[in-house]
Amino acid sequence: MVRGRLYLTTLLFFVLIIPFILSASNTVSAASDTEPKVYDYAKLLNTEEIEKLEALANKYGAKRETDLIILTTNDTEGKDVVEYMQDFYDDKAPGYDKPHGNTAILTIDMEHRDVYLAGFYKAKVYLDDSRLDLIRDKITPDLSSGNYYDAFSTFIKTSYKYMGIRPGVDPDNPFFNLWFQLIVSVGVGGAIVGFMLYTSGGRVTVNEGTYRDFKNSRVLDQRDDYIRTTVTKRRKPSQSSGSGRSSGGGGGGMTGGGHSHSGSRGKF
């Protein structure tokens, strides 16, 4: 009987763990799209970095059926960074599913030190203004430090992550972290195993009252002494502009060709 319980418990434990292991190791073949994903007109990257980012964008973009695009420039031709990105989308017609389709674009204007993130169609739903704000906050320190490859990699990977989480919830909630889920599963499985082992060894009948003499046990004395009351006042610190959070915000809009998008704008 005990052996049967242990077998059942062990089986249940692995049933809880295996799905998370499989989801972590599961891979999907990269898209065979020949269209470039990195348009580095500002020459911020070397050839090797561009090749790595192209592979990364194709790999993660295929999993979310969304083109993940990097766009940099030293000259917006007198346009605002948002208008520049919108014209790029209208002219190049990117999209994983169709021309002018699912697309997320990171635009860097080196002339004015502007950064703008936009999501079209599926990306507009899963990468709304607030989520794009979160991504922008993550990449701004690297942009400010000149670590452009790292910033672009973070944009691609974080966009992929956020698009795997249903809209309307906080994508940075620890509950959506794979390791957090794995630890919880291990904890639940361990608790079940421990409980089964505990109950399989027989019930313990000794409790706190087994050896207590209730007739002769009592509280001998009790006293409360008031000493003093202390009140401490502290000035509330003002919000600092140098908190490490990138300035900006902005929002979405619509291209001249009639394609609406989400958006997040800032400086770096």
Secondary structure, DSSP 8 states (H G I E B T S, - for coil): -HHHHHHHHHHHHHHHHHHHHHHHH---------S-SEEETT--S-HHHHHHHHHHHHHHHHHHT-EEEEEEES--TT--HHHHHHHHHHHH---SSSTT-SEEEEEEETTTTEEEEEEETHHHHHS-HHHHHHHHHHHHHHHHHT-HHHHHHHHHHHHHHHTTS-TTS-TT-GGG-HHHHHHHHHHHHHHHHHHHHHHHT------TTTT--TTT------------------------TTSS--SEE---EE-TTS-EEEEEEEE-
